[in-house]
């Protein structure tokens, strides 16, 4: 498997960001990668805050920037010493998700890591968190760190829908956690089940259709995995149910410490749709989530 060479983690120095920083540093150590530690200051908020303090906002802005650089540098030195990895630190100014995306592109970042929420919880609720914006608009592999777990990933659940993004999800599961047990899950949902009941079809008939759909899905899953290098020995299962709820339940049932999903799969019709399967899973699970997407063509 191709190793990770450059891992980026964004921090606002909050507790949630600390989880992301710790996980990113541990991954950098495991993969012998360079850790890129960035802090982004919102330009507009910086100006507004500086203007409320005194009559010399430019001087105040500079002091705030220097304070952030000092704090970030201190954290970078601590991580480099603790984990034995090279750390590059950078304070950026602008729209957070846009600045992180630009930095990631410029520095050939393999993996971006975020915390689930930042310090500005109210703004996250009404505007959408930085991680959510980055996830919805970007195609770079992105890890949302939720857990305080310190050890390497040992149980990984990959949810697939047979799309190209699902294939990439399996490859990334093997890449990011080569020593873990990887379980591939396909959620089989009987199309138009509600309409069947409305049409008066008996429950035993619906159950028969559901069993047939699951059997077809198992055959499709076996064929799908047969075409992926390194996937022959992976554990696999097909489970019936609503996709997001079933994925969350299976993650808990299998004690997964990492869930991997492909972004823009067959169930992702609109990258900005907040009701999408991916974003619902992000809301429902309490463990780390890695999202990957095919490169834009």
N, C-alpha and C positions, 0 to 999 in steps of 0.2 A: 504494500500500500504506500501511496505517496505521502511523505511526512508533511507536517505543517511547518512552515518556515517563519511566518509572520502572523502574530495574534494581536488584535487590537481590543482594548477594553476602555470603555468610556466611564468616567466617574464624576459624580457631583459631590463626593465625599460623604454621601448618606450611608445609612446602614445597609440598604438594599444594594447600593453600588459596591459596598465592601464585599458582599458575597460574590459579585461578578468579578471583582479584582482578584479575589483569592482563587476562584476557579480558573480564571484566565492564566494566572501565574503558575498554577499547578499544571495546566495543560502545556504551557510554554516549557516548563521543566521536563515533563514527560516526553515531549516531542523535540527537545533541544531547539526550541524556536526563540525568536526575538519577540519580546513583549513590548507593545506600543501602548503607552498609558496617556490618555488624552482627557483634558477637561475643557469644555466649551462654555464660554460666557456669552449669554444672549446679548448682542450688541445694543438693542433697544432698551432692554431692562437695565443694562449696565449704565447707560446714559441717564435714564430716569432716576435710578437710585443715586447716582453721583450728584445729580442736580438738586436733590432734596436735602443733601447734607450740608452744603456750603455754597459760596458764591464762586468757587473755582472748581467746577465739575471736571475739567480736564486733568487737574492735579489729582483729584480724588479717583478718577478712573485709573490713572497710572498706578496709584497706590494699591487699588484693588487688584489690578493685574499682577503687580509684583508680589502681592500677598498670595495670590492663587499659584503663581509660578513657584514660589518658595515652598508652599504646602505640597504641590505636586512633586517637586524635586525631592523633597524629604521622603515622600511615599515611594518614589521610584528607587531611591537609594536603599530603602528598607527592603523592598521586594527583590532587588538585585542581590542583596546580601543573604536574604532568607532562602530564596529559591535557586540561587546560583545561575540566573539567566541574565542576558543582556536586556536592559530596559531603556527605551527611548521615551522621554516625556515631552509633551507639547500642550501649551494652552492656546486654544483657538477662540476666535470671536465671530459670532454670527448665529444663524439659525442652526440649532444643535444637530438635527438629523442630516442637514445638508452639509455641514462642515465635517461631520464624521464620515459621510459618504465620500466626499472629495478627498479627505485624508487617506481613506482606505484605498481608493483608486490610485492615488499618487504613490503610495508606498507598497503596492501589490500585496495587500492584506489577504490572507487565506481565510481567516475566521474573525468575525466581530462578536464581542461579548457585551451584553447589557444586563443591568439589574431589572427586576420587574417593575419597580416604581422608583421615582426620585424623591427629592426633598419637597418639591412643589406638588403635593398630592392633589390639591384643589384644581390646579391648572391641568394636571394629568387627566383628571376626571372629565373636565369640560372640553379640553382641546384635543386630548389624545396623547399618550405618553410618547417620549422620544423613541423608545424601543418599538412601539406600535407603528409609528410613522416610518421608521427605518425598515421594519418588517414588511409593511404594506407596499412601499414604493421601491425597495431595493431588491436586487437579485443576489447579493452577497450572502454566503452562509452565515447565519446569525444564531447565536446561542443566548437564550434568555435564562439567566441563572436565578433560581428561586431558593434552592436548598442550601443549608449550612453544612452539608456533608463535606468532609475533607478528603476522603479517600478517592482513588480513581473510580470512574464508572465501572460497575460490575454487572448490572442488569439493564439492558437497553431494549426498549420497545420501539419498533419501526412500524408506523401505520402506512399502508400502501393502498392505492386505488388503481394500480397498473399503468399509471401515467409515466411519462419520461421523468417527471420530478420525483416520483416514487422510486424509480431505479437509482436516481442520484442519492436519495435518502438512504438507501441500503448501503451504497458505496461509502457515504460519509459516516454512517454508523460504524462500519468496519475500520474506517480511517481514523476517526477520533477516539475510538475505544477498542483497539485491536485485541485486548486481553479480556474483554467483557463477553458475557453470554448475550447473544442478540436474538430477539424473538420478533418475527415478522407477523404482523396482524393485518388482516383484511376484514373490514366490516361489511357484511352482506345485508343490504336493506332491500326488502321486496318492493319493487316499484308499484305504485298505485294501490298499496294495501288498503288504505283508507277508502278509496273509491270502490274497491272490491266489496267491502262491507256495506258501503252505501248502496251498492247494486244488489245486495241480498245474497251474495255468495256465502255459502256455509263455511264455518270456521275450519272444519276438517279439510275442505278444499283449499282454503287459504294456507293451512299448515302444509299441505302437500306441495303447493307452489313454492312455499318458503324453503322446504327441504330440497327441492330441486334446484332452487337458486343457490343454496349453500354448496351443493355438490358441484354445480357448474363453477362456482367461485373457487373451490378447492383445486379443481383441475386447471383453472386459469392461473392460480397462484403458483402451482408447481411448474407450469410452463414458463411463467414470468421469471421465477427464480433460476430456472435452468439456463437462462441467457445472461446471468450476471456472474462474473468471476468472483469466486470466494463465497458464493451464497448457497452452494449445494448442501452444506451441513447445518444451515441455520434452522432454528426451531420456527415453526409456522402454525398458524391457526386461522380459522374463519369463524367469525362470531356474528350473529344476527342482532340488529338493533340500530338505534339512531346513531349516526357516526360519532359526533363529538362526545356524547355521553358514554358511549361504549368504549371509546379510546381512553377516556379518563378512568373508567371503571377497570379496564384491563391493565392500565398502568399501575393502579393500586393493587389489584389482584396479583400481579406478577412481580410486585416490589421493584418496579423499574425506577432507577435513579436518573434515567435520561429517556426522554421521548423524542423521536426523530420523525419529522414529516416533510414531505415535499410540498413546496409552495407552488401555487398555480397548477394544481392537479385537476383532474376531471371534475372535482366538486367545487373548485374555486372559479366561479364564473366572473367575479369582479374583485379586483385586488383591493378596492376601497369599501367593499361590502362588510360592514361590521358584524353581520350575522353569519359570516362564512365559517366553515368547519374549523379552519386553522385558528381563527381568532377566538372562537368559542372554546376550543381546547386550551388555548393560552389562558383564558379566563378561569377554566374549571380545574386544571391540574395544579398540584402544589409541588411540582418537581421541575427539574431543568427541561427546557424544550429547545431543540435544535431544528431550525427551518432552513431548507435548501431549495434552490430553484435552478432550472436550466439556464445557461447563459443566453442572453438575448441574441437573436439572429437578425 
